[in-house]
Amino acid sequence: MSKPSRETLIVVGDRFEEFLRTPGTIAASAVGARLEAGDTDGLDLMAGQGLSAELLAELDKHWSAQRPAPLELTHKRRMKNVMVGEPTRADDCYEVPLVLDERCETLEDHLTGRHIPAVALTEAARQTWTAVTERFFPTGLDPARFVIDDFHASFHAFVFPLPATLGYEVLEHEPGTVQHRFHSMVRVRQSDAVAAEIEVRFRVVAEKLADKQEALVARQAVADCLRG
């Protein structure tokens, strides 16, 4: 007796309407309804992008699905705005899964076309270096602020709402008593190809020092504006 055939589909957030016309995909709402009805026989599901943390948790009960990183690792206050999963380390490199919720702040206004917009990828890159630093580079400066000094992004290919990862490499790290300096590279990968590269130089600064410096600059900015 032959085994019943199984169908593999990639689950994608409903707001990626144009991409969901592509064969092999299924809308998150349709999956939610089938899970609720227990109608998943013969179905293998793969988590794409645009899914809520709640749906990812449900998918993970039956199939493997990446989950969002904790809020404190990404410096976000709402789980829907967390764009990456837990970072892992392999030698001197780090890997972070892309975990986009379609309700996040960079996507909630509108989506154009079938791809994930560049602004979402740059925010995911920021969350990547923040999460890796918080997890693997304890600075002893808690509480601290992350300050970007230099930022360059190159986009080589569309990133679609499919599984993707962000590879992170620390090129330079200069520790200090009141701040740590980092020079790093983030590479967005999908289907074994590099789709985007983000090079950044940033500092992790003791919050008291950062606040004092910013207050001084703010006062000077107001004075300059009033002088005309």
C-alpha positions as CSV (number, residue, x, y, z in Angstrom):
1,M,0.0,0.0,0.0
2,S,1.5,3.3,-1.0
3,K,2.0,6.1,1.5
4,P,-0.2,9.1,1.2
5,S,1.5,12.0,-0.6
6,R,2.6,15.0,1.5
7,E,2.6,18.6,0.5
8,T,5.3,21.1,1.6
9,L,4.2,24.8,1.7
10,I,5.9,27.9,3.0
11,V,3.8,30.0,5.3
12,V,3.9,33.7,4.6
13,G,2.1,36.7,6.2
14,D,-1.2,37.7,4.6
15,R,0.1,41.2,3.8
16,F,2.5,39.9,1.2
17,E,-0.4,39.5,-1.1
18,E,1.5,39.5,-4.4
19,F,4.1,37.0,-3.2
20,L,1.3,34.7,-2.1
21,R,0.3,34.2,-5.7
22,T,3.5,32.2,-6.1
23,P,2.9,28.4,-6.1
24,G,4.3,26.7,-3.0
25,T,3.1,29.4,-0.5
26,I,0.2,29.6,1.9
27,A,-1.2,32.5,3.8
28,A,-0.8,32.7,7.6
29,S,-4.5,33.1,8.1
30,A,-5.2,29.9,6.2
31,V,-2.7,28.0,8.3
32,G,-4.1,29.3,11.5
33,A,-7.6,28.1,10.5
34,R,-6.3,24.6,9.6
35,L,-4.3,24.4,12.8
36,E,-7.4,25.3,14.8
37,A,-9.5,22.7,12.9
38,G,-6.7,20.1,13.2
39,D,-6.6,19.8,9.5
40,T,-2.9,19.3,8.8
41,D,-2.7,15.7,7.8
42,G,-0.4,15.2,4.8
43,L,0.9,18.8,5.2
44,D,4.5,19.9,5.9
45,L,4.9,23.6,6.7
46,M,8.0,25.8,6.6
47,A,7.9,29.2,8.3
48,G,8.6,32.1,5.9
49,Q,8.4,35.8,6.9
50,G,5.5,38.0,8.1
51,L,4.4,35.6,10.9
52,S,3.5,36.6,14.5
53,A,5.3,35.2,17.5
54,E,2.1,33.3,18.4
55,L,1.8,31.6,15.1
56,L,5.5,30.7,15.1
57,A,5.1,29.1,18.5
58,E,2.2,27.0,17.1
59,L,4.1,26.0,14.0
60,D,7.1,25.0,16.2
61,K,4.8,22.4,18.0
62,H,4.5,20.5,14.8
63,W,7.4,21.6,12.6
64,S,10.6,23.4,13.1
65,A,10.2,27.2,13.3
66,Q,12.5,30.0,14.4
67,R,11.2,32.2,17.3
68,P,11.9,35.9,18.0
69,A,14.7,36.8,20.3
70,P,13.9,38.3,23.7
71,L,13.0,42.0,23.8
72,E,16.1,42.9,25.9
73,L,18.5,41.5,23.3
74,T,17.1,43.8,20.5
75,H,16.3,46.9,22.6
76,K,12.6,46.8,21.5
77,R,9.6,47.1,23.6
78,R,7.0,45.3,21.6
79,M,7.5,41.7,20.4
80,K,5.9,42.4,17.0
81,N,8.9,44.8,16.3
82,V,11.6,42.1,17.0
83,M,12.9,41.1,13.6
84,V,15.6,38.5,14.5
85,G,15.8,35.3,16.4
86,E,18.4,34.1,18.9
87,P,22.0,34.6,17.8
88,T,24.3,31.6,17.6
89,R,28.1,31.5,17.4
90,A,30.4,29.5,15.1
91,D,34.1,30.3,15.7
92,D,34.5,34.1,15.1
93,C,31.2,34.5,13.2
94,Y,27.6,34.7,14.3
95,E,24.3,33.8,12.7
96,V,20.9,35.2,13.4
97,P,17.7,34.1,11.7
98,L,15.4,36.7,10.1
99,V,12.0,36.6,11.9
100,L,9.8,39.3,10.5
101,D,6.3,40.0,11.8
102,E,4.2,41.7,9.1
103,R,2.8,44.1,11.8
104,C,6.3,45.4,12.7
105,E,6.9,49.2,12.6
106,T,8.8,49.2,9.4
107,L,6.2,47.2,7.4
108,E,2.9,48.4,9.0
109,D,2.3,51.4,6.7
110,H,2.4,49.5,3.3
111,L,4.2,46.9,1.3
112,T,5.2,47.4,-2.4
113,G,5.8,44.4,-4.6
114,R,6.8,40.9,-3.5
115,H,10.0,41.6,-1.6
116,I,11.0,42.7,1.9
117,P,11.9,46.5,1.8
118,A,15.5,47.7,2.4
119,V,14.5,49.7,5.4
120,A,13.3,46.5,7.1
121,L,16.6,44.8,6.4
122,T,18.7,47.7,7.8
123,E,16.6,47.6,11.0
124,A,17.1,43.8,11.2
125,A,20.9,44.4,10.8
126,R,20.8,46.9,13.7
127,Q,19.0,44.3,15.8
128,T,21.6,41.7,14.8
129,W,24.6,43.7,16.0
130,T,22.7,44.7,19.1
131,A,21.6,41.1,20.0
132,V,25.1,39.7,19.3
133,T,26.8,42.4,21.4
134,E,24.4,41.9,24.3
135,R,24.8,38.1,24.2
136,F,28.4,37.6,23.4
137,F,30.3,40.9,24.3
138,P,29.5,41.9,27.8
139,T,30.8,45.4,28.2
140,G,30.2,46.0,31.9
141,L,28.6,49.3,31.0
142,D,25.0,48.5,32.0
143,P,23.0,50.6,31.4
144,A,24.5,51.6,28.1
145,R,23.6,53.1,24.8
146,F,24.5,52.0,21.3
147,V,25.7,54.9,19.1
148,I,26.2,54.5,15.3
149,D,29.3,56.4,13.9
150,D,29.3,55.1,10.3
151,F,26.9,53.0,8.3
152,H,27.1,51.7,4.7
153,A,24.6,49.4,3.0
154,S,24.8,47.5,-0.3
155,F,21.8,45.6,-1.8
156,H,22.6,42.9,-4.4
157,A,19.3,41.0,-4.7
158,F,15.7,41.0,-3.6
159,V,15.0,39.4,-0.3
160,F,11.6,37.6,-0.4
161,P,9.4,36.6,2.6
162,L,11.2,33.2,2.8
163,P,13.7,31.8,5.3
164,A,16.8,34.0,5.6
165,T,19.7,34.6,7.9
166,L,21.9,37.5,8.9
167,G,25.6,36.6,9.3
168,Y,27.6,38.8,11.6
169,E,31.3,39.4,11.7
170,V,33.2,41.6,14.1
171,L,36.1,43.2,12.2
172,E,37.5,45.3,15.1
173,H,36.7,45.6,18.7
174,E,38.3,48.2,21.0
175,P,37.2,47.8,24.6
176,G,37.4,50.7,27.1
177,T,36.4,51.8,30.5
178,V,33.5,54.1,29.4
179,Q,32.9,52.8,25.9
180,H,33.5,49.9,23.5
181,R,34.1,50.5,19.8
182,F,33.0,48.0,17.1
183,H,33.6,47.8,13.4
184,S,31.3,45.0,12.0
185,M,29.8,43.5,8.9
186,V,26.3,42.1,8.5
187,R,25.4,39.9,5.5
188,V,21.9,39.0,4.7
189,R,21.7,35.6,3.1
190,Q,18.8,33.8,1.3
191,S,19.1,30.5,-0.6
192,D,22.9,30.5,0.0
193,A,23.4,33.8,-1.7
194,V,24.4,37.2,-0.2
195,A,21.5,39.6,-0.9
196,A,22.7,42.6,1.2
197,E,25.7,43.8,3.1
198,I,25.7,46.3,5.9
199,E,29.0,47.6,7.3
200,V,28.8,49.6,10.5
201,R,31.0,51.3,13.1
202,F,29.3,51.8,16.4
203,R,30.0,52.4,20.1
204,V,28.5,51.0,23.2
205,V,28.7,54.0,25.7
206,A,27.9,54.2,29.4
207,E,24.4,55.7,29.6
208,K,25.4,58.5,32.0
209,L,28.2,59.7,29.7
210,A,26.1,59.4,26.6
211,D,23.2,61.4,28.2
212,K,25.6,64.1,29.4
213,Q,27.2,64.4,25.9
214,E,23.8,64.5,24.2
215,A,22.4,67.2,26.6
216,L,25.4,69.4,25.9
217,V,24.9,69.1,22.1
218,A,21.2,69.7,22.4
219,R,21.7,72.9,24.3
220,Q,24.2,74.1,21.7
221,A,21.8,73.2,18.9
222,V,19.0,75.3,20.5
223,A,21.3,78.2,21.0
224,D,22.5,78.1,17.4
225,C,18.9,77.9,16.2
226,L,17.8,80.9,18.3
227,R,20.7,83.0,16.9
228,G,19.4,82.3,13.4
